[in-house]
């Protein structure tokens, strides 16, 4: 039992550590691209100030993000890093659910599934309704 708890903490620690480090590296890469190019990568919006002031919804979503990253657009790369950072606690909760299941701790499985549902619901249902 004590060994299971140690493994649980190690796995969760690794998920959090790798998520944050990966996010940092991707954001740093995007920031370096932004510094080197001097542009956001979105020519019609120009500078960072113009991009922040824009209300262009064509830049929102997974498809524009991935195509922007594939094109090497600095802001898209930075956004990808931020998405990795946001996905890290969600991954932690999802992995916790699996680990609790393997340990036979079904009350915790139910709790973490509820937390996961709230996280995903707030990201994919509530947030789009508010924007």
Buried (B, 14 or more C-beta within 10 A) or exposed (E): EEEEEEEBEEBBEEBBEEBEEBBEEBBEBBBEBBEEEEBBBBEEBEEEEEBEEBEEEEBEEEEBBEEBBEEEBBBBBBBBBEBBBEBBBBBBBBBBBEBBBEBEBEEBBEBBBEBBEEBEEEEEEEEEEEE
